[in-house]
Amino acid sequence: MMGGLKIKEVAVLNEDNPEFFEKLLKDGADAVKPEMEKQLKQSDKFILDACCGGRCFWFNKSHPNTLYIDNRVAKKGHIGKGYNPNHEVKPDIVMDFRKLEFLDNRFKLVVFDPPHLLSQVESSMMKKKFGDLKKETWEHYIKKGFEECWRVLDNYGTLIFKWNEVHIPFKKVLSIIPQSPLFGHRTAKHGRTIWWVFMKIPRDAIVEKNETGEEK
Ligand SMILES: C[S@@+](CC[C@H](N)C(=O)[O-])C[C@H]1O[C@@H](n2cnc3c(N)ncnc32)[C@H](O)[C@@H]1O
C-alpha cells in the first residue's frame, strides 16, 4: 500500500478508466498529465515494462505488480487490414524510456524490448506494431534507453533485454551498452530473436579471483 491506495485500486485507476484512456487518445499525454503523475506517486509496482507496446509476450497483460509504459498510444484496430484486430498500445503512463521519471533503484525487474527495425515506411504493419529506429541515431537511442533502465533497476535486480537482429546484429548492440549479460537465448523461427538476462550486481559484491582461484 502507498499513498492510501492498494495496488488493486491503482490498477483499476489505470485499466478500468475508459474516460482517462479516451482523453489520452484524443488530447494527448499533456492533457492527462495530472492523472498520470497521481498514478506515479501512488504506484508501488516493482516491475517495469519500459516499452510495453501491445504487451504481446505477457501471459497476464495486466499484471498487478507491473507498470507498463510506452511513448505512444494506439487504439484497437490501428494496424489495419484486419491484422491483429485486438492489438492496442495502452500504457499506464506515456513516457520516454530515454528519460524515465523515476528515482534510481526503483524497480526489481525491468523488461526492455525496444524497436529493433531500421526505418520502416509509415504504413508498415511492423512499424505500427513495434516502432522503428533511425540509421543515424539508433545507437544513442538504444544506449540511452538501456542506461535509464539500468539506473531505475534496484541492486540485485534483473533486466531482461529482448532484441531481434534482422537489421542490427546482436554483437553490435552489445558493443554499445555499458553492461554484459549473464546469459541469453535465441528464439523465434530463424533464431534471430535474443533474450538477454542482466543482473545489477553492486560493485562491492563482485569478487575477483586470480588464476589460482584466490580472491584478489
Ligand atoms: C518491439 S515493441 C515492444 C513489443 C512488446 N514487448 C510486446 O510484447 O508487444 C517496441 C515498443 O517500444 C516503443 N518505444 C519506442 N521508442 C520508445 C521510447 N523512446 N520510449 C518508450 N517506448 C518506446 C514503441 O512504441 C513500441 O511499442
The ligand as an SDF file (V2000), in Angstrom:
LIG
                    3D

 27 29  0  0  0  0  0  0  0  0999 V2000
    9.2560   -4.1520  -30.0320 C   0  0  0  0  0  0  0  0  0  0  0  0
    7.9300   -3.1340  -29.4890 S   0  0  0  0  0  0  0  0  0  0  0  0
    7.5110   -3.8090  -27.8970 C   0  0  0  0  0  0  0  0  0  0  0  0
    6.6270   -5.0130  -28.0330 C   0  0  0  0  0  0  0  0  0  0  0  0
    6.1040   -5.5120  -26.7090 C   0  0  0  0  0  0  0  0  0  0  0  0
    7.1700   -6.0320  -25.8680 N   0  0  0  0  0  0  0  0  0  0  0  0
    5.0520   -6.5670  -26.8740 C   0  0  0  0  0  0  0  0  0  0  0  0
    5.1350   -7.6180  -26.2030 O   0  0  0  0  0  0  0  0  0  0  0  0
    4.0960   -6.3300  -27.6240 O   0  0  0  0  0  0  0  0  0  0  0  0
    8.7780   -1.6590  -29.0550 C   0  0  0  0  0  0  0  0  0  0  0  0
    7.9080   -0.5880  -28.3940 C   0  0  0  0  0  0  0  0  0  0  0  0
    8.7900    0.4550  -27.9890 O   0  0  0  0  0  0  0  0  0  0  0  0
    8.0570    1.6520  -28.0310 C   0  0  0  0  0  0  0  0  0  0  0  0
    9.0150    2.7780  -27.9820 N   0  0  0  0  0  0  0  0  0  0  0  0
    9.7950    3.2390  -28.9760 C   0  0  0  0  0  0  0  0  0  0  0  0
   10.5450    4.2580  -28.5360 N   0  0  0  0  0  0  0  0  0  0  0  0
   10.2200    4.4500  -27.2360 C   0  0  0  0  0  0  0  0  0  0  0  0
   10.6510    5.3600  -26.2510 C   0  0  0  0  0  0  0  0  0  0  0  0
   11.5730    6.2850  -26.5160 N   0  0  0  0  0  0  0  0  0  0  0  0
   10.1160    5.2690  -25.0180 N   0  0  0  0  0  0  0  0  0  0  0  0
    9.1740    4.3260  -24.7310 C   0  0  0  0  0  0  0  0  0  0  0  0
    8.7240    3.4310  -25.6330 N   0  0  0  0  0  0  0  0  0  0  0  0
    9.2460    3.4990  -26.8680 C   0  0  0  0  0  0  0  0  0  0  0  0
    7.2770    1.5510  -29.3090 C   0  0  0  0  0  0  0  0  0  0  0  0
    6.1900    2.4370  -29.3050 O   0  0  0  0  0  0  0  0  0  0  0  0
    6.8790    0.0650  -29.3030 C   0  0  0  0  0  0  0  0  0  0  0  0
    5.5890   -0.0940  -28.7740 O   0  0  0  0  0  0  0  0  0  0  0  0
  1  2  1  0
  2  3  1  0
  2 10  1  0
  3  4  1  0
  4  5  1  0
  5  6  1  0
  5  7  1  0
  7  8  2  0
  7  9  1  0
 10 11  1  0
 11 12  1  0
 11 26  1  0
 12 13  1  0
 13 14  1  0
 13 24  1  0
 14 15  1  0
 14 23  1  0
 15 16  2  0
 16 17  1  0
 17 18  1  0
 17 23  2  0
 18 19  1  0
 18 20  2  0
 20 21  1  0
 21 22  2  0
 22 23  1  0
 24 25  1  0
 24 26  1  0
 26 27  1  0
M  CHG  2   2   1   9  -1
M  END
$$$$
